[in-house]
Amino acid sequence: MIYLESPSVEPSFNLALEEYAFQRLSRKEEYFMLWQNRSAVIIGKHQNAREEVNLPYASEHQIPVVRRLSGGGAVYHDLGNLNFTYIVDGEDPELSMERFAGPLLSACREFGIDARLQGRNDVTVNGRKFSGNARYQEDGRTMHHGTILIRVDSRVMGQVLKVPEDKIASKGVKSVPSRVVNLAECTGMELTVPQFAAVLREKVFGTSHPAQYSWTKEDLACVEELRKKRYDAWEWNYGNFTVYDIEKKKRVEGCGTVRISMRVLGGFVEALSIRGDFLGSRPVEELEALLCGCPLRTDAVLAKLEAVDLRAYLYGMPPEVFAGILCGTAE
């Protein structure tokens, strides 16, 4: 097994790096990678970002939302979290959770932490989750990855994963709420991310100096291309979810209460109804027709609104506020 280490803490880069290693590095070897992201929410392949993330909070605090290849639930990353990835030959059911969790459980014992497997893909301490795991499989190969909460900012995690109370109807796989804990709270000694990473790496390889792959300029150029094509793309992170219905209600000072019902198809507005106690001099159906077919992105909505006087439909409504309501980024 070869050790991989990411040179970046950018979430879109790291997910691209992970996919590149899975798809392009030699299949004669197996790999283990440790990596960290700055503040970000990583959602599962089959999830709807608008059902999983407090988008107004994420937007205000510049926390990106990035979709991964594997299924499972939404997770919050910051530099108090350590991520790990195994890339190996074989697929379920031959590959057991115990195989991948063994080194993690052993590393926890080094710090006096009695960690255990729970359910299909969680690792817990006293019933509280500190590691969630997921897999992506293709062509007889498996990428198994997971998180390790060590010193994550639980306040931010609680806010950004607390979804506003819009009514959303979709077939997306929803995250299951769980009680979580940082490993730093579970040991009587000081515990940092680098300390735990060093112990975990040694448990995986049996040595503190494993064989390590050095990324080439060509590797990194391909990773950047994949990052731009997939993991930085709005279409992948937000528009990838096929179809859902959403209802929103918002009171805006100087305008009134606005109720919006939408059908979203592939990230684009397919149908739109705007109702409420607002005033306007033109039929709001004109505005609804204008916005049908528009990508559900703030910049795209604002570009559409430049063609009309929004006050004629929603008196007292600033365009940027309306775009934020429609796209889910307004408080």
Secondary structure, 3 states (H helix, E strand, C coil): CEEEECCCCCHHHHHHHHHHHHHHCCCCCCEEEEECCCCEEEECCCCCHHHHCCHHHHHHCCCCEEECCCCCCCEEECCCEEEEEEEEECCCCCCCHHHHHHHHHHHHHHCCCCEEEECCCEEEECCEEEEEEEEEEECCEEEEEEEEECCCCHHHHHHHCCCCCCEEEECCCCCCCCCECCHHHCCCCCCCHHHHHHHHHHHHHCCCCCCECCCCHHHHHHHHHHHHHHHCCHHHHCCCCCEEEEEEEEEECCCEEEEEEEEEECCEEEEEEEEECCCCCCCHHHHHHHHCCCECCHHHHHHHHCCCCHHHCCCCCCHHHHHHHHHCCCC
